[in-house]
Amino acid sequence: MADSNPTPRVSVHQALGGGTVADVLLWREWCSGVVMLTSSTMVWYLFERAGYNFLSFMANVLSLLVAILFFWAKSASLLNRSLPPLPNLEISENTVVIITDELHQWINHTLSIAHNIAIARDVKFFLKVAVSLWLVSYIGSLFEFLTLVYIGVILSLSVPVVYDKYQHFIDEKLCVTHRFIQTQYRKIDEMVLRKLPLPSNGGYPLHS
């Protein structure tokens, strides 16, 4: 008998955090979505199609901004007008702590991966990492980095909306695909991975 109280589905808006970012990605704040799409398209076109150099472009923009602020401040002092409304240009200690904590976790995770491959000699884990890195390398060879970032922006502004609209249908297809991948992985595991010789850890102490 089917469960009379199925687990309620989590909405896409809640899965994305339920805040401003979720509203933008789901086009509930369409103005912000248009600004994000337009600005990313302009940046991609300038550097990938028009041939602008990123460093030169940023240097020119910053030079123009500094010149505007300088002459604005000069004219304000001469004409007794208000100075440019600049925010407090400093990074808070809390922000530094958050960034440091995230970096610390990322480094530890990377070191744990290296430990599982080099010390524990986990063959399955090594193959997963090798295949993942090969896929990243292959995709990177197809597109320039900025093009990949632009594709990521386009997908982030389109995939959540499509998934939110067709969530039930997409979940069914994903379940079928997941079962198929699991079946193929079990076959590879039984036919190949389990037959690979695993070196013993004897004679290779893990701790001094």
Secondary structure, 3 states (H helix, E strand, C coil): CCCCCCCCCCCHHHHCCCCHHHHHHCCCCHHHHHHHHHHHHHHHHHHHHCCCCHHHHHHHHHHHHHHHHHHHHHHHHHHCCCCCCCCCCCCCHHHHHHHHHHHHHHHHHHHHHHHHHHCCCCHHHHHHHHHHHHHHHHHHHHCCHHHHHHHHHHHHHHHHHHHHHCHHHHHHHHHHHHHHHHHHHHHHHHHCHHHCCCCCCCCCCCCC
